[in-house]
Amino acid sequence: MTKTPAWDAFPATKAEIMALKALAAGNANVHQQKRALSFILHTACRLNSVSFDPTSERISAFNDGRRWVGMQVQHLINTPIDKLSAQSTKKEQ
C-alpha cells in the first residue's frame, strides 16, 4: 500500500466540499456547519489521529502541528466563554 504524503490534499466528499463552501459564504445550514467543522477537525487537522510517523521525524512534527491547530479550535469551542475572556484579559495586562 502506497502512503500519501502528510501534506497532500485531504480526501473530501462532495457534501463536505459543499458544506465548506457554504460555511465560507456565510450561508451554511446547521447540518452543513457541523459537517464542515467535523471535516476541519477530524480530516484536515486529524485531531483523533496519532502524530507519530515511524519513517520521518519531520512528518511527525508536521502532523503534530496540524493536530495542535485542531486542539486549539476544539479548546475554544469547549471552554466556557467567561474563562476564555478571563484568559484574554490576563494576556493583555
N, C-alpha and C positions, 0 to 999 in steps of 0.2 A: 504494500500500500504506500503510495507516494504522499508525503506530508506536505501540505501547503505552507508557505512561509507565514509567520505570525503577522506580517504587515500586509498580506493580501486583502483584497476586498472581502467583506463579510457576505455570506450567503443570505439573501433576503427573499422572502416570498413576495408576490405581487401585493398581497394585503398589507404586509409590513411596509413596503415602499409607499403605498398609497397612504397609510397611516402617518408615516414620517412627513410626507409632503403636506398632508392636511394639517398636521401639527405646526409645521414651519409656516404655513399660510395663515395660521390662527383660526382655522375653522374645523378642527377635528372634533368629532363627537366623542362621547365618553369612552366608547369601545376603542376608537382609534387612538385616543390619548393613552389608554392603558396598553394597547398593543405597541405603540411607539416607544413608550417608556420601558416596557419589557424587552423590546429589541435592543434598545440602547444599553440597558444594564446587563442583560444576560448574553446577548450575542456580540455586540460591539465591545463592551467592557469585559466580558467573560467573568462576571462577578463571582459566580459559583464554580469557577474552574481553578485548577492548580496552576500557579505561575511557572513552576519549575519545568525546564526543558532539559533533559539529560544531555542533549547534543551541544548546547551552547549557553554559556553564562549570559551572553548578550541578549539572546532570545528570552531567557528567564527574566532579565531586567526589563525588557520591552513589555513582556506580558504582565509583570508586576506593576509597571506604570499604568497600563491600561486598566487593571483591576483597581488601582488606587483612585482613579477618576470615578469609577463606578461606586466605590465605597464612599467617596465624598458626596456624591449625588444622593446615595441611599441615606447617609447620615443627615443631610439637610431635610430629606423627606420625613425621616423617622423621629427627629429631635423636635420637641415642642418649641414653638416659635419664641416663647419668652426666654428659654435657655439660649437659643441662638442669638437673640437680641442682647442678652447679658454678655455673651462671649464677644460680640461685636463691639460693645461699649468698652470692655476691658482693653481690647486691642487698640482702640482709638486714643486711649489715655496715655 
